[in-house]
Amino acid sequence: MVNVPRLVIAAPSSGSGKTTVATGLMAAFAGRGLAVSGHKVGPDYIDPGYHTLATGRPGRNLDAYMCGPELIAPLFAHGAQGCDLAVVEGVMGLYDGASGHGELASTAQVAKLLRAPVVLVVDASSQARSVAALVHGFASWDTQVRIGGVILNKVGSDRHEALLREALDESGVPVLGALRRADQVAVPSRHLGLVPVAERQGDAVAAVAAMGDRVRAGCDLEALLALARSAPPVPGEVWSAAEAVGARGGPVPLSAPSRIQGLRPRTPAPRTPEGLGARGDGPGGAPEGLGVVVAVASGPAFTFSYAEHSELLAAAGATVVPFDPLRDEALPEGTGGLVIGGGFPEVYGPGLSANQPLRRTVAELAFSGAPVAAECAGLLYLARSLDGLPMCGVLDAEARMSERLTLGYRDAVAVSDSVLAATGTRMRGHEFHRTVLEPGAGDVPAWGMHRPERRVEGFVQQGVHASYLHTHWASAPGTARRFVERCQG
């Protein structure tokens, strides 16, 4: 049984102020000395970075589409272990989920799976008595969703607040806070949402502190804490990376042999990355005592990652070492495998391109046949160029910015054996980008997509698996085991 006090912060629609309220609550309660765990419904990578700043603990995602409803409570329990309070920020509107799948992946579904009370954040800037009808509708739509209170956002004046509170007295849902319109905290955004924490440094710290101050001044923290403590225990086990990958009780069987003939050649590939000169023999073995080293791209250009990925890699026997492709001119000593997640390489293209020594090293590693897993931004980094700037040249493809946003959940099947999956492995993932890669798939594609349209996508060559598709490895922990086994050779 999991018995951590918890709140779900939801709203009628996007743009109502969920991030400000959720992050502010985390900061306000952490400032009172409570151990607070921050969570985000859905695939979003950016909001959890602000949660991490507010709580001092890794921000975690709860995605019922990618991971399945059965993993929501175990993953929540894993992230919230030892905490006095957990705050879960919702996604979109309370009842909005994966398109065409009913309540799947909605904030409402996650609240029900966690048996957590919901606090509804309402943008009250253009309404008065009508707010009661809105709240009543949300509270009565699904009787299994318990809306325990309302926080009014963008309130114009004392008179406006009084009108709102008077109307809500009739709804039976208590008002737990009111935040004034003039006190909005500026958090800059761009083409894919908020600017990540890693890019803002001190400004992000100041913004989180301001959110905490604003919530502390405008909300009834004692009532909110009492509501959180009213949540009943959640039945289920605590998710464990070690148990998931089989570190305890023997290895997880793979769906294909760990060595596939021709997948990882021992001899150098004949092709040389354009403009990088002749390649060497690649990095040597891992330093004694470290086991296999898996380098993970980080820093401002590569901020999209799920905390569970590194935990799974470590549980599978790897030493996970972060590096910054904007600053580091070499991969960590003894790198035997490389993970390059998502982020904003299009924003940092000149800096990534200027770091020629690292681009050469990454290409050498890839052409040696070592395992390389690249998602979205990592895919672009491995291309020949991005908006005309030279990248690593591992993939025979060109990337450029586009006006079109590609966004949504995907159903995928592995169409080729790779370091991540055997042919026929089914995965659910998410795409989120404003770039185009030409061609979009190599001679050996990575995935066949079944939703929303049928197509092949990505690249598998030697030890490289590169794709636009973001996946959550907790849903298929054999992925991490397979990757580490390939690194061990």
NORNORCOR-V93174 format. One line per field, one symbol per residue. burial: + if it has 24 or more other C-alpha atoms within 12 Angstrom, else -. Layout:
burial=???
This chain:
burial=-++++++++++++--++++++++++++++++---+++++++++++++++++++++++++++++++++++++++++++++++-++++++++++++++++----+++++++++++++++++++++++--++-++-+++-++-----++++++++++++---++--++-++--+-+++++++++--++-+----+-+++++++---++-++++++++++-++++--++-+++-+--+---++++++++++----+-++--++---++----+--+++-+--+--++--+----++++++++++++++++++++++++++++++++++++++-++++++++++++++++++++-+++-+++++++++++++++++++++++++++++++++-+++++++++++++-----+++++++++++++++++-++++++++++++++-+++-++++++-+----++++++++++++++++++++++++++++++++++
